[in-house]
C-alpha cells in the first residue's frame, strides 16, 4: 500500500476511534455516564479501591440529564498518551482536583495530580490528588486512571475554538492580559487510554453527591470516632499513657481514643510491627484497662517492613525493588503480600484490642519514597502504586475490622479517587491554620475527610483558635507526638479549650447524623460555601485586584483572586467562620436567607457580608433559618453501645424546619442489616404563631437510644 494511503487509513481510523469514543457514553448508574477511551490500564483508581456504587442512594436522587454537549467533548489517544477536553462556559467556576490547601476556585490553574506530601503550593502534588472536578454549572467529571494526570483547568486556547480569545495589542490596549480566555478543561494522561465518568446535577452539590455515592458513600464512623482524641509522645510507655488518661479524667476533659506513635514498636522507620516489650510489656492488659475506662487505642504505623520484623523473610519476595528507610515495600496489589502483612496486624494488634490505625508516609516525600523507576513484583508500575498506595492500605486495614463486625475510624496520609467510603481522615505535617481550613473546604469536593489537627502553638491564643476549629472538623484531635502538648498546656485558656471540647461532645447527635447522611446520600459533612444554596458568587470578588498586581511592572503576574476560603458549612445547618491568631474581627459571607448566632439564637444577617467580633472564647458559628441541631449533655465519652442519652433539640430562627436524626448501635455493621433508625425532628407553626417541636415515634424493633427529650427555641423562646 502506498505510504500516503496508509497514512490516510491510520488518520481515518484515529478520527473514527475518537468519534466512537465520544458517542459511547453509557449510563452506568442514575445520572452517571461512563466512556472508555483507547485501551486503559487494567489497574486504576477504582480497581484499587474495589468499592461498589451505593445504588440505593443514587436511585433516590432526581433524574439526571447528560450534562454537557457530547460533540464538545474530545477524547483521544495520541502517541502514548490520552488527551481529554471538556467544554467550559464563560461564567463557569471549577472546584476540586483534590486536596488543595491554598485555593478553592480551580479555573485557570495548571496541575499535575501526583500523590505527595503537600509542599506549600497548589500544583497537584498533595495527599489526595483526586482527578474529580465539579462545575458551578452543576456537573462533575472523574478520570479513573492511577496516573500522574496533567490538568489545564481552563488555560489553553486553541485556534479552532468556537470562543477564541481576541488578539490584543499590549503596546496600547489596557485590556491585554497574559492569560487570554480559555473555553475548555484539558487533561493529559500518560497511558494508552482511560475511563472517564460524567456526573449530572442539577446542582453542584448533587454532582458531588453522585460522585460520593458512586464511590461507595461516605464512611459511617463508630460513635467514639467522633469524640476527642489525643496522640501521645512517640516514646511514651504504657504507664505514661495511663497517667495521661487519668489526667484527662481528673481535669474533666473528654477523651475517646488515644493514638500511640512510633515508639509502641520494638523498632520503627522501618517497622517491626511488634510491641516494644520495654515500653509495652503487656499490650493486651493495657488495652483491656483502657477499654474499661472507655478509651480505645489507635496505632501509628507506616508500611515499610524492617529486616527485624517477623514477617520480613516471608514478604521479601513480594516487595518492590527499592526500600524506604531500608525497609521493604509490600506490593499490596498482591493477595499473597496482603495475607502475610495483615495477618500480623490481626494477631499482634487487633486480637489484642487495637481499635484503629494511623497509616503514615504512604504519600511521599520523593526523597523517602520509592522512585518512579522502582519495580514491583505484580508488574504494576511504580507510578500506579504511588497513586494508589493510600487507597490500598485503607481498604485492606479497614477490612480487618469489618471482618470482626467492628467499625474503625483512623488516619491516613494519602488517598485518591475512589476512597470516599474508607473510614480514614487525612492529616499531614504542614501546619498552617488558614490553609488547614481551605483543605477542609476542598476535602468536600474530593470525597475525602481532613483534620486540621492541633499540635502545639506559639501562644495560648493560637492554641485556643486551633482547638476551636478542631472541634468543628471530622476528627477532634491533638497530635502531640513531638511536643507532648496537652489540652491544658496553655493555662490561660484551659477553661475555654475545655468548654469547646465539651461542646464537641454535646453536638455528638448532630455529628453522627451528618456522617450518616454522608453515608446514605453522599452529602459531605464539611464542605465549601459554593455548594450551599443561596451563596451568591457575586459575593465573591473573583476579579483581578488590579491594585495588588502591578501589571505594568510584570505583565505576566498571576491574577490575584479573592475567594472565600476561610469559612465552611458543617453539616446541614451550620456555617463556621474560624478566627485565626491575631484577629479580633472578621467578615463572614452569609448566603441568602436569615442566619442566626449559634450561641445566642440572635439574628445576625441575611444574604450579606457581616463583620463579627466574637471574643477569644468563641468561634463564630451561624445557623440557617429553621435549623435544628440535636445535642446531648456534655460528656467525657461518646455513648457506648446500647447506652441511652438525653436529647436537647435546638431550633434557630423563625421558620419551621425538619431534621433527620440517625441512630444505631454506634459500633458494629448491623446497620447494614437494617438495625438503624431515622427519627424525624420537626418544628411547626401553630395557629397562634408559636413554634412547637415534635419527634417521630421510635419504630418497633429499631435502635432507640433516646432518653429524655427537651426542646430549646433559641430565637423564639
Ligand atoms: C510523621 C507524621 C506525624 C507523626 C510522626 C511520627 O510522619 O506525619 O503525624 O506521626 O510521623 O514519627
Boltz pocket constraint, residues with backbone or C-beta under 6 A from the ligand:
constraints:
  - pocket:
      binder: B
      contacts: [[A, 234], [A, 261], [A, 262], [A, 300], [A, 360], [A, 361], [A, 428], [A, 429], [A, 479], [A, 481]]
      max_distance: 6.0
